[in-house]
Amino acid sequence: MAQSPRLELRQSQKLFLTQTLRQSIEMLQLSTVELMEMIRAELTENPVLEETSSEGAATVGSADDREGLLERSLSGDEAPAGEKGEGTIEYERYGDSAYSGHVDDDSNRRFIENTIRYGESLQDVLLRQARIVARDIAEEDLFERIITALDENGFVRLSPGEIAEGAGVPIEAVVHAMGVIQEFDPPGCATTGAREALLVQARAQYPNDALLAEIIERHFDDLDNVRFERIAKALGVEIGAVMDRVEKLHHLDPFPGRQFSRQGARYIVPDVEARLDGGELAVTMKDDWLPDIDINSYYSRLLDEKKIEKKHKEYIQDKLQSARNLIKNIRTRRTTIARVVGAVMERQRAFLDRGPGHLRPLTCREIADDLGYHESTVSRAMSNKFVQTAWGIFEMRSFFVSRVGNEGVEAASSDRVQALIRETIAGEDPSAPLSDEDICERIREQGIHPSRRTVAKYRGELNIPPAHTRKRIHIYKTGEHS
């Protein structure tokens, strides 16, 4: 059968995300701090948006200034610095379009105080020392290559061969440079791991203690697992001598770079507050420091003028629609988050009343069913959000906990099981610690039926060692080994 080109009409349905819907979805996932950055960016890019004062008055300058701003926006030029006015926040509506909220000077000051200031990084500190000791530019470049390759612990994750190949130098030069960096402050950086970092520090701080260096170099695994008797037997020394070296190890740092880690200095600003007030649940959005935004009435009036140029009219219409969508999406985000947090905390009233260890099993699907939302909407509303409670600040996702066991009147949450494990071990006889199976039996007496594997998993997550290690630690603490 011969084939030939032909025209054909087909009807189909496809789902497209509009710009407004896409912005709404993206905005729901933002934290309040990230939302503030987004609003600031929109205020810079969209001349139709303005930041208002606490009295609701716009701070946009004269008509000539606005016309100049419009011309610059159309031409792509930057607006002069300081053109935008400063504003406060008022959660009321100016007409049908404004989004704002009120914040007093104390709130402004608290937000500024909540901003973290980062000091020097590990790389900054090491590079400064490298520039002092480097004999020439080539060696300084090699130092810099090694230092910038360090992770947050201060360890180098590339082999000397890889560094040498990238730098175009002999491996011996790389090994020598790493040895020099290891003696910088903090000592032990540019090593391959905790054992080498401790060994470098031990040789520097206790140069005459050969036993300490030998324990770190040859018996690190036994040291890590508190097998002190095995170390003493292998080295032919009294266990007391091993314990003396363990005491010295407490003054060393196995992760010398962590003190400079920026990741560990993240400051958390709560997005919402939840509390019980006279038995009633109260949910308050903590976003009253966001910038006030409104639509400038000048541009709305400008559209009604017949003499306006077509390119100006089209530009203003586009920016007006963008501004209205932004304000609408901010309101929608606020309402959605407040509803989701309210539904979550309603189900977790026991936590608000009694604190950690009293969470109920909960999933996103249950909240979605309660509110008539899609499960993905609930997930986005909880993403990057933190809630302030009487028991501290918690990530919203931490209130969604898994179900453990299927027997008894009601299955317990993982949070509750972890609390019971912690309580059970805290009350055990240190000289005869409970095994994981023993802990299971104690918990089962309270109507909860976790498996032994579940107990072992949660005990590990709580950083609690197994029974035999806890017993060794008790023995060495009490001196019963001597």
C-alpha positions, 0 to 999 in steps of 0.5 A, spaced: 500 500 500 502 506 497 504 511 503 503 519 502 503 525 506 496 527 509 493 532 513 489 530 519 486 533 525 486 530 532 483 532 539 486 531 545 486 533 552 493 536 555 494 539 562 499 545 562 501 548 568 500 556 568 505 561 570 500 563 576 499 555 578 507 554 578 508 560 582 503 558 587 506 551 587 513 553 588 511 558 593 508 553 598 515 549 599 518 556 601 520 557 608 518 564 610 525 567 610 525 564 603 519 567 601 521 574 604 527 574 599 522 572 593 518 578 595 524 583 595 526 580 588 519 581 585 519 588 588 526 590 585 523 587 578 516 589 578 515 597 578 508 596 579 509 593 586 510 597 591 512 597 599 508 601 603 509 604 610 505 603 616 500 608 614 498 605 608 502 610 604 506 608 598 513 611 597 514 611 590 516 618 588 513 623 584 509 622 577 516 624 573 519 619 577 514 613 576 514 615 568 522 615 568 522 608 572 517 605 567 522 607 561 527 604 565 524 598 566 522 597 558 529 599 556 532 594 561 536 599 565 537 599 572 533 603 577 537 608 581 539 606 588 534 608 594 528 609 589 524 604 593 521 606 600 522 602 606 515 599 609 513 595 615 508 590 615 500 590 616 496 584 615 490 588 612 487 589 605 489 595 602 483 595 596 483 588 593 490 587 592 495 589 597 498 584 602 501 586 608 502 585 616 504 590 621 511 589 625 513 593 631 520 595 632 521 590 637 520 585 632 524 588 627 530 588 632 528 580 633 529 578 626 535 582 625 538 579 632 536 572 629 541 573 623 547 569 623 554 572 622 559 567 619 566 567 621 572 565 617 571 558 614 576 552 615 579 554 608 580 561 610 584 559 616 589 554 613 590 558 607 592 564 611 597 560 614 599 557 607 601 563 604 606 565 610 610 558 610 610 557 602 617 558 599 614 560 592 608 561 588 608 554 586 608 551 593 602 556 595 598 553 589 599 546 591 597 548 598 591 551 596 589 546 591 589 541 597 586 545 602 580 547 598 579 539 597 578 538 604 571 536 607 567 539 613 571 535 617 578 537 615 579 531 611 582 530 604 578 525 600 582 525 594 589 521 594 596 524 593 596 521 586 589 524 584 592 531 587 599 530 583 596 529 577 591 535 577 597 539 579 602 537 575 607 535 580 610 529 583 607 525 588 612 526 593 611 534 593 603 532 595 605 528 601 610 533 603 605 539 602 599 535 606 604 533 612 606 541 612 598 542 612 597 537 618 601 541 623 597 548 621 592 550 626 587 546 627 592 540 627 590 534 624 587 537 617 589 534 611 589 527 613 585 521 611 580 520 617 579 520 624 585 515 626 590 519 622 588 526 625 588 523 632 595 520 631 598 527 628 595 531 634 597 525 639 605 526 636 604 533 636 601 534 643 604 528 647 611 527 643 614 522 648 608 518 649 609 512 644 604 508 647 598 513 645 601 513 638 601 505 638 594 505 641 591 509 635 595 507 630 594 499 631 588 498 635 584 504 633 578 499 632 578 496 639 579 503 642 572 505 638 569 499 641 571 500 648 575 493 648 580 496 652 582 489 655 584 486 648 588 492 647 592 491 654 593 484 652 596 485 645 601 491 648 603 487 654 601 493 659 596 494 665 589 496 663 590 502 667 596 504 662 591 504 657 585 508 661 590 513 662 591 514 654 584 514 653 583 520 658 589 523 654 585 522 647 579 526 650 583 532 649 584 531 642 579 532 636 578 527 631 574 531 626 578 538 627 575 541 621 568 541 624 569 547 629 569 551 622 563 548 619 558 553 616 553 547 615 552 546 623 551 554 624 544 554 621 539 559 624 532 556 624 526 562 624 520 558 626 514 559 620 508 558 625 507 557 632 502 552 635 500 552 642 494 550 647 491 556 650 486 554 655 485 547 652 484 550 645 489 550 639 492 556 637 496 556 631 499 563 629 503 564 623 510 567 624 510 572 618 509 578 620 516 581 618 515 580 611 515 586 607 508 590 605 506 589 598 501 593 594 499 595 587 501 602 585 495 606 583 498 610 578 499 605 574 492 602 574 490 609 572 495 610 567 491 604 563 485 608 563 489 614 559 488 614 551 494 617 550 498 611 553 503 608 548 501 601 546 508 598 548 507 601 555 500 599 556 502 592 554 508 592 559 503 595 565 498 590 563 503 584 564 506 587 570 499 588 573 497 581 572 504 578 575 503 583 581 496 580 582 498 573 582 503 574 587 499 577 592 494 572 591 499 566 591 502 569 598 495 569 601 493 562 598 500 560 601 499 563 608 492 560 608 494 553 606 500 552 611 495 555 617 490 549 615 495 544 614 499 546 621 492 546 625 490 539 622 497 536 624 497 539 631 490 537 632 492 530 631 498 531 636 495 535 641 498 530 646 505 532 644 503 540 645 500 538 652 506 533 654 512 534 650 516 529 646 515 522 646 507 523 645 507 523 638 501 519 635 502 515 628 501 520 622 501 520 615 501 526 610 495 522 607 491 522 613 492 530 613 490 530 606 483 526 607 482 531 613 482 537 609 480 535 602 487 536 599 492 532 595 497 529 599 503 533 595 500 539 597 500 537 604 507 535 603 509 541 600 506 545 605 510 542 610 517 542 606 522 547 610 517 549 615 519 549 622 513 550 628 515 553 635 511 550 641 512 550 648 517 545 648 522 548 643 522 549 635 521 543 631 521 541 623 514 540 621 516 533 618 518 531 625 510 530 627 509 525 621 511 519 625 511 511 622 507 506 626 510 501 630 507 494 632 500 492 630 497 489 637 494 492 643 489 497 643 493 502 639 499 502 635 504 506 637 509 511 634 516 511 632 517 517 637 513 513 643 517 507 642 524 511 642 522 515 648 520 508 651 527 505 649 531 511 652 527 511 659 528 503 659 535 504 658 536 510 663 533 506 669 537 499 668 542 497 672 549 499 669 552 493 671 547 489 668 545 492 662 538 490 658 539 487 651 535 489 646 530 483 647 530 485 654 528 492 652 522 489 647 519 485 653 519 491 658 516 495 652 511 490 651 508 490 658 506 497 656 501 494 650 506 496 645 509 490 641 516 492 637 520 487 634 527 486 637 530 489 630 526 495 631 528 496 638 536 495 635 534 500 630 531 506 634 537 505 639 542 506 634 538 512 632 539 515 639 546 513 639 546 509 645 551 503 644 549 496 645 548 492 652 555 489 652 559 496 650 554 499 655 557 494 660 564 496 659 563 503 659 560 502 666 566 498 668 571 503 666 568 509 669 567 505 676 574 502 676 572 495 677 577 493 672 583 494 676 
